Amino acid sequence: NNNLKLTPVKFYMHQNYPNPFKNTTTIEYALAKPSKVTVSIYNIRGQLVKRFKVGDQDAGYYDIVWNGKNEQDRNVGNGVYFYKLKADMNEGGSFEKIKKVLMIR
């Protein structure tokens, strides 16, 4: 069956690529169980810069592209940012992971 969908055995989030980035960067992650997903980007001071309210997703492999803009759709400055994946499992429990990203325009 060529339509076989592989389900991840565990939750994980890859390092974004490219990193450092100029215009856009991709964040890949995997969900082992159906979850409500949010990906948030923070500056070095821990202030929220951008939030992707992805919502309910089945188990599987996903990615998000960040264009280096904040909630007001303005370009963010050069520097270090952190992105956090939060997956609240439908059956209870949650997965969180934080990684660092570098913006250089």
N, C-alpha and C positions, 0 to 999 in steps of 0.2 A: 504494500500500500504506500504510494508516494505521498499521500496526504497525512502521514503519521506525524503527529505533533508531539515533540519531546517536552516533557514537563521537568523543570529543574527540581533537583532533589533538595536544594537548600536555597535560602535567600542570599543574594549577594549584590554588590554594586561595584562595577569596574571603575578604575581611574578614568577620568574624562580624557578625550583625545580630540584634536591635538591639545597638548599641554606643555608649555604655555600656548595661549591662543590669541588671535587678533580679532576675528570677526564672529565666528561661531565655534562652539565646542559641543561634543556629544557625550552624554552621560548614559551608559548602559547599565541595566539592572535586571535581576531575575527574581521572580516570585514563586516560591514553592507551593503557596496556597492562595486562594482568592483573598484579596486584600483591598482596603481603601488606601490609596497612595497619595502622598504629598512629597514634592521635592522642593526644598527651600535653599536659597542662596543667601549667605551672610557675608558682611565685610569683616575686616580684621578686628573691628571693635565689637563684633557679635550682633550688629544691627541687621535686621532683615532687609535685603535688597530686592529680592524677587521670589515669588512663590508660585509654583505650578501645582494647582489643585487638580491632580490627575483623576481622582475618583476611584470607583470600583474597577478592578481589573482581575481577570482570571489568572490562574497560575500560568507562567510563561515568561518569555524574554521580551524586554521592552527597551526603548531609549527615548531620551528627551534631548532636544537641541536648545541650548541657551545662546541667544544672540548678543550677550554682553549688555543688555539693557535692564533697567530697573522697573519697578512697578509703574512708574510714570512714563515708561517707554523712552527714557533718556539713557544715553551711553554712560556706563559706569567708568570710573577712572582706572588707570593702571594700578596693578597691585595684586595682593593675595586675597582670595575669597575662599569660602568654605561652602560646600554643598552637602545637604543632608537629605537622605532618603528616609521617609517614615512610612512603614507599611503596617496598618492595623488589620490583623487577620480577622476575617468574618467570624471565625470560630473562637476568637479570643486570643489575646497575646499580641505582641507587636515586634517588629524588626526595625532597628535604626542603625544607620551607618553614616559617618561623616568623612569626607575627603577634601583635600586642598586643591585649588585651581589657581593658575596664575594668568592674569590678563595683561598683555603687552600690546598696545596699539602703535 
